Amino acid sequence: MKKVFFTVLVIAIGVSSVLAQTVQEIRSLTPAELELSTAVPVPPGNENAKIMAPCGANAANDNFANAQALIVNGGPVSGSVCGTLEAGERWGCVSTPNMSIWYSFVATATTHYVQATLTSGSCYFGLVIYGNLTGVPTNTCGGPGSQYPISCQSGSGGPPTQLHMLTNLTIGATYHIQLTQSTAALCTPNQSIVSIQVTTANPGGTITNRPPLNACATASPGCYFPSPPSVNTVTSTCTSYSLSGAGYNSNSVWQATFQYTNSATVSNVSLQAIITSNCGAGNVSWFNWRLYDCSCNLIACGTLSNLTVNGLACGTCYRFEYIMELANCSSFTTIWPYQNIPATPQPCTVLPLDLLYFNATPNKADNSVDLAWQSVSEKDIKSFRLERSEDGINFKTIANGIWAVGSGYKYTFTDRNVTNNQMYYYKLVAVDNTGKDDYERVIVLAAQTKHSDINLIPNPASGAVDIVLDETKVYSAIEVYNTLGQKVKSISPELNATKFTVDLSDLNKGIYFVNVITSDDEVISKKLIKE
């Protein structure tokens, strides 16, 4: 992927009153404010509870490998929050915990609710839900096969009960829940008991972490300024989004995606938002963002500590996803997200490689996969390296030292060591003249090389595509994936049906993979081009 570099933008806005509604730019809690927000006041007569008690023994589900399986609609399950972090373990949006325990569940529907309640103890907890884990998360900011949470809430200021609403789940897939806590002041982990359950209907209570307002494919128009604007300019120009009126309040998680076209002269952008609240200090507990191109390929992600993104292509369409947890204040009213050129603009630079395409095509004749790519321009590129992975995380080199011929050349390579019906991730790496990796792109392919009993008509397609099936087989599911391996459509075929029409109007232009699954779990994959 294109290299993206970051600079730190420090924001500090003074607030005259903590009682009146004030307009502030996004700012997180300071370390001192964070420590106070994670502490639950001790009732009179219970002063001894302030003494931090160590865990007597770690819970059985301390480590990821020992995650306790939860039965959907099986009722609440109680457990201790005692558990040490594993080597390299990360925790999404949560602020520096030193304890974690793990749960898992298998989705039985596309929508589920995860409810967790601290039933005893003297501090709050964080909860992170993952949908693509094969081991303990060590990197929560990545591309295909990444460990970026599908839902996340910190323990900053509560609430004592978290209710996460999860949508677009894959039936039969396993999801993991990481529950964290910190042994900061006033915490008593040995006494901290959490009740947790997974349901298909709202178990009751306020949803604290709801699905995003939109997604990359349905991004809202961004509000972009050629220089840092005033607060009045933002609130009078940009689209506003109701917080309290839409049910968001203290400790709610708010998430939305915005599209904008980068300046024709500078290559950096600053991500900002104006929030009205009665917070006297920081108005968000945390703020995360993700950067996509307008074909919804993930380019980079970051946090509140790096709100300025550099190295973008000039005059190019991008989409930014904002994710933030509102602080523990009593009132939030409105938010105005926007982007602007930072106070120190960076001129456009020539990218080391401008890639026209990178494709993978299964070859049914000899159980292989044909890889092909072509560049528009190459600057100081010496060679290419190809890598392959089965999980999108651990890659192994399959070809090295492929000499860079020059701009416009069409490169090919055949991977002959593949397994039928295995999902593969292929990574193309460009190496510059100094031996440094300067560029990489990852594509995903559900390798199926022996069968050709489905057809896509037309292909390329624009508004819709007909999927024509082999009438001698029984099919259980039809799924459409983008190049990041994310499922964008799912269809349950009617019995004995041989053709399905799939609406593509809500998908962006680009390459997709149509996976047709038979009743005996055979996966037949076809590449689809959306024009």
N, C-alpha and C positions, 0 to 999 in steps of 0.2 A: 504494500500500500504506500501511498505518498507519505513521505516523512513530514511530520507536523511538529513544530517546536513551540514551546510555551514560555511566556513571561508572567511574572506575578503582578497582579493589579491589586493594590491595597485600597480599601474603601473605608472611610470613617466619617460618619455623618452625625453631627451633634443633634440631640433631641432636647427640647426645652421642657417638655412635660411628659410624664409617664401615664397620665390619666386621659388626656385628650387624644383624639385620632391624629396621628402624625404621618407624614409622607417620608419614607426612607428608601434609600437604595439597599439592595440585598446586602446584609452583613450577618455573619455568624456570631455565635456566642464566643466570648473570650474564654480562656481556660478557667478563670475564676468563676465566671458566670455558668460555664458548663458544669463545674463541680457542684455548685449550688442547685442547679436545675435537676441533677440526677439524684438528689437526696430528698427523701420523704421526711417531713418534720416528725420528730419523735413526740408522742403524746406525753403530757406531764406525768411524772411518776415512773416513766420508762427510760430514764436517762442512761441506764446501763446498756441499753440497746445501741448506744453510740459506739461501744467497743467492738471493733471489727473481729468477728469470729472466723477462724480459718475453717475450710472444709474438712470435716472429719474423714471423709472418704469420697472419692470421685464417683459420680453416677455411672451406672452400667453403660449408658449411652454417651459416655464422655467423648469418644473418638468417632470420626465420620464412619469408619468401617462398622461400628457397633450401633448405628442409628436405629432408634426404636421405631418399628413400623406402626403407624397409626391406621386404623380401619376407618374408612370414610363412613360417616354417620354412626360410628361405633360408640359415641359418647366421649366425655372428657376423660383425659388420662393425667394423673398427677405425677410429679417427679421433682427431685432436687435439682438446683441449678449448679451444682458442684461439678466442675470438669475443667481440666487444664487445656490450654491451646496446644495444638500440634505444631510441629516444626513447619514454619512457613505459612501457617493458616491465616487467611484474610477473612474479613467480616463485613464486606459491603460498605454500607453507609454508617455503621456503628462507630462510635468514638472510643478507641483504645480500650477494649475489654481485656480481661486476663482470664476469663472463664468462658467455656462454651459447652453445650450439649447438643445432640443431634437427633432429629426425628425424620421420618420419611413417610410418604404415602403414594399409592398408585391411583391415578385419576380415574374416576368412573364416569365423569361427565366433563363437558368443556368449561363449566363454571364451578368453582369450589370456594368455600370460605375457610380461612384458618383463624381461629380465635385462641388467644393465649391470655391468661390472667395470673398475675402475681397474687397468690392467696396468703402469703406470709413473707416477712422479711422487710428490710428498711431501705430498699432502693429499687429503681425501675430496671427494666431489661430491654435489650435490643433483640429484634427478630429479623432474620434474613431468609428469603425463600429462593431457591435455585431450581432451574429446570433443565440443566445440562451438565450435571456433575458425574464424573466417574471416580473421583477421589477428592480429598480435602481441597478446598479452593485456595490457590496460592496467587492468583492474579484475577482481580475483579474488574479489570479495565482492558479488554482485548477485543479481537475480531471474531472470525468464525470459530465455533467451538469454545467461545469465551465463557468465563464464569461470572459474567455480569448478572446480578440478581434480577429476577422477574418482579420481586416486591421486597421492600426494605423499609425498616423503621428503627430509629435509634432509641436509646433509653433516656434521652435528654428531656427532663421535665415530665416524663410519663408518656402516655397514660398508663395506669395500672392494668388496663385491659386493652389489648390490640386486636383489631378485627380486620383482616386482609381479605379483599375480594379479588379472586384470581379468575381471569377470563382467557379464552382462546387456548385452553389446555388441550393436550393430546391424550385421548382416552387410552388407557393402558400404559402410559408413560409414568416413570417414577420421578417424584419431586422430593427435594430435601429441604428441611427446615433447620436452620442454625439459630439457636437461642443463646444469647450472650449476656454477660453481666460483668460489672467491674467491682473490685474490692476497694473502691474509693471511700471517702469518709461517709459514715453512717450506714454502710452496707453490712449486712450480716448474712453472708452467703450460706453458712451452715443451716440457717433457718429459712432460706428462700425456697418456697415451693411454688411451682407453676402448674396450672391446669391448662391443658391444650387439647384442642379437638379440630377435626376437619369435617365439614358438612357440605351438602349440595344445596342447602337453603340457608338463608341468613339465620343464625342461631339466636339473634336478638342483640341489640346494642348498636352503637354508632360505628359505621365503617371508618376506620382511621387511615387505611391505605387502599384506596379504590383504584380501579383501572384508569389509565391516562385518558385525557379528554380526546386525544387523537393519536395517530401513529405516524411513522415516517411517510407511509403511502398516502396519508390523508392530512398532510401538514397544513397548518393555517398560514396565511400571509404574514411575513415578518414585518417588523417596523425598524427600518434601517436608516441611519443618519451618517452623513459624510464627516462628522466631527462630534465630539461629546456634547450632547444636548443638555439644556436645563430641565429641571423637574417639570416646570410648567409646559415646556415644549412636548415632553413625553406624554403627560396626562391629557393634553389637548389634541394630540396628533395620533397616538397609537391606540390600538384596540384594547379595551379593558376587559378583564375577566373577573366576575363576581366571586368572592371567596365565601363570606358569611352567608350571602344569599343562596349560594349553591351548596351549602352544608359544610364548607370547610371552616375549621376554627383551629384553636391551639392543638399542636401535635398532629394535624392532618398532613398527609403527603399529597402534593399537587404536582401533576405531570402533564406536559403538552409539548408539541413539536411545531416548529416554525420554519418557513422557507424564505430565503432571500438570495439575491444575486450579488456576489462580491464586487467591490469597486473595480473599475477598469485600470486603476493606477497603483493601488496598494494591495499587499498580500496578507494583511492581518485584520482581525475583527475582535471587538470586545463584547462579551455577553453580559447583559445587564437586565435589571427589572426594577420597577418602582412598586413598593408595597405600602398600603395604608394599614396601620395597626396602632395599638396603644402600647407597643413594646417600648420600654425605656432603654433597652440595650439592643442586642442582636435580634433581628426579626426572623431568622431562620436557624434551625439547629444544624442543618447541613444543606448543601446545594451541589448536585452532580449534573453533568451535561454529557451528551454524546453528539458527535458530528458525523453526518452522513453526506454523501453526494446525493444528487437528485434522482439517482436510480436506487436509492436506499442501501448503498454499500457503506458499511461502517468504516470511518476513517480514523477517528480518535475519540477519546473521552477524557474527562477530567473532573475537577472539583472546584470549590470556591477559592482555593489557593491559586488557581491558574485560570483566570477568566479571559485572558487574551490569547488568541490562537494565531500563530504565524505560519507562513509557508503555504498559504492558500493560492489557488490559481486565480488570476484576475478575470473579472467578467464572467465568473462561473457560478452556476446554481449550487447552493448548499442547503442542508436542513439541519437545524439544531434542536435537540431534545432537552428540555429543562425538567429537572426533577428536584424538588425541594421539600423539606419538612418544616412546617411553620413552628415557630418557637412556642414556649409555654406562656402565652399571653392570653388575656381574656377576650380580645376582639381583633379580628382581621376583616377588612372590608373589600379591598380591590387590589388586583395586580395588573401592571402594564409591562409585559416583556418587550425588550427591544435589543437591537444590536447597533454598534457604531464603530467607526474608525477610531482607534485609540489616540491618545494625545501625542504619541510618537509613532506616526505611520511608517510602515516599512515598504519600500518600493517592490514591485514584482521582480521575482527572480526566475531564471530559466530552470525548469525541472530537469533532473538528470535523465529521466525517461518518461516519454509520453506514449502510453501503450494503447493501441487501437483495440486489441482483444486478447483474451487468454481463454481458450476453450478446452474441454475434455469430452471426447466422444467414445463411447464403448464400441468395440469391434466384435461382433458376434461370431465372426468366422474363426478366430483363433484365441479367444479369451484374453483380449488385451484392451488397453485404453490408449487412444491416440490423443496426444496433447499438441496444441498448436497456438502460436501467438505471433503478433506482428506489431512493430513499433511505428509510431508516427515520426518520432525523433529520438535520438540517442546522444547524450552528452557525457563524454568521458566514461562510457560504459565499456568494460573490458570483456566480461563474460556473463553467462547466466548459470544459475543452479536450480534444479528441480528437486522438491521435497514432497513426501507423501505422508499422510497420517490417517489413522482409522478413527480418531476421536477429536480431531481438530486442535489438539493441544500438543501432543508429542509427535514431532515430525522427524523423519529420517531421509537423508539424501538418496535420491535414486539416479541422479545424473549431475555431473559437475564439470566445470570448464567448457561449457558450450560457448564457443567463440562468438563474440558480438560482431556481426558483419556490417551493420549500419542501418540507418533509417530506412523504413519501408520493407525490410527483409522479412520473409515469412519463415518462422522457425517451426520445426516439428520434432517430436520425440514420441516413441511408442513404449508404454509401460506394459511389459509382458508378464509381470509377476503379480497378478490380481486374482481375487477370489470372487466367484459369482455371488451376487446379491449383497455385497459388502459396500457400505457407504465409505467413500474415500474423500479426503481433503487434499488438494494439490496446491503447493505453494511455488510460485515463480519468484526467484530472487535475482536482482541485477547487482553485479559486483563492479565497482568502479576501478579506475587505473591504480589506485593505492591499495586495492584488496578489501576495501570496506563495502559492506552491504548498503546500497543506496536506495533500494526500492524493493517492495515485495507486494504481491497480490495473491490472494487465496481464492480458489473456487472449490465448490463441493459437487460430488457426483455419486449417486447411488449406482454403483457399477453393476450392470446386468448385461451379460455378453452373449447369452445363448439363445435368447428368445426375441422374436420380433412379431408378437401377436397383438400389438395395439398400434393404432395409427392416429396421428394428430392432423386434422384437416380444418382449415389450412394451417400451414406452418412455414414461414412466419404468419402470425395472426394479429388482429388489432382489437376488434370489439368482442369477439367470442371465438372459441375453438371447439370443434367436435372431436370427442375421444371415441374412437371406434374400437370395440373389443372383440376378442375371439369368442364366438358363440359356444365353443366347446368347453370353456372354462367358467368357473364361478368366482366372482370377485367380491371382496369384503370391503375395500376402501379405495378411494382415489384421492391422492394428496398432491398439492402443488407447492414446491419449495423455491425460494429465491437462491441466489448464489452464496448467501451467508449460511445456508442450511436451515433457514427459518421457514416454518410452514405458513403459507399465506392463504391456502384454501384447503378445505376438507369436504369430501362428498361421500355419502353412503349409497352405493349403487343399489338400484332395485333388482330383485331377483330376476334372472334370465334376461335382463336388459343388455343390449349390445352397443348402444350409442348414448353418449351423454354430451350435452352442450354446456360448456363452462363459460360464464361471463368473465371477461377480462378487463372490463371498463374501469375497474377500481385499481388496476395494477399499473405500475410505471413501465415505461419502455425498458427492455433489457432481456436477459436470459433467465429462464426458469426451467425447473425439472419437474415433469409430471411422473409421479410414482403410482403405479397401479398394483394393488396388493391382492393376490389370489386367496382363495379360502384355505389353501395349504401353506400360507405365509411366504409365497414366492413374490419377490418384488421385481416388477418390470418398469424400467425407467426410460423416459424419452425426453430429449431436450426440446424446449419450446422457446421460440423467439417472439416477444411481444413488440410490435411496431408502434 
